[in-house]
């Protein structure tokens, strides 16, 4: 019921670029920007590289491109290719969103970040020279969003995830039909 929703700052329901550690020189899974498929939740592949620098994340984190034109092109994904407790890394041009246990659901947060509620203010906040504009993370941290109680977030996130899962299955079936 919408009346039980509350308005909060995005930073109250998500950690931004949470601190993680990968020792320099360690071989780790890297998700370069070019591996993200526009408007696709899942990350199809990664590379194994020696960690030198980059944005770090874990499974269930949402990564969003913060640079133009990648964000406008829909480069937002939910990390799902790591092992339990594994930390991966990627472009310094990502903003990482992590749900806060008991306050926000990872699936709900992913779909919220993908929505125009978050994406449009992110795009409008971009500053910098033309062609190299970047989202101002502080604008997103202070962005007011309406959210339901955690139980409802879980239900909404689960329903949207099921739809995305079905789309993924249908895409795999279509790809197999094209190959045959």
C-alpha positions, 0 to 999 in steps of 0.5 A: 500500500503506497501510504506506507511508503516513506521518502528518504535520501538515497544514501539512507538506503544504499551505501555508495562505493562501500570500502572493499580491499583487494591487494595490489597485484592480486589476480581478480575478476574484473568487469570492464565497462565494455562487458556491460550490456546496455539495459541488461541486469546480468553481466555476461563475462569478466576478465581475470586481471592483476588488480592495480586500481579500480572500483571494488564490489561484491555480489548483489551490488549494483554498478552504474556507469557515471560517465557519458555516454555510458550511463545514457546508454543504459550501462547499469548492472547487478553484480552476480558473477563472484563467489561468496565473499569474493571481491571484484573490481572494474572501471573507476567510472562506476558508482557502486550501490550496496543495499543496507541489510534490513533497510533495503533489498538488493533487487529492489535497489537495482531496479530503483537505480535503473529507473528514471527516478534515479537515472534522470537526476544522475544524467542531469547532474553530470559536469565536466568537459563535453564528452567526458561528463560525470555524475556527481555522486553527492547529488545522488546521495541526497536524492529523495526517493519514496520507498516501501517497507522492506517486506514490500521491497522484497516482493517488488524486487522478486517480481521484477527479478522473475520477469528479468529471469524469464526474459533471459531464458527467452533470449537464450532460447532465441539465440539457440534457435538462430544458431540451429 
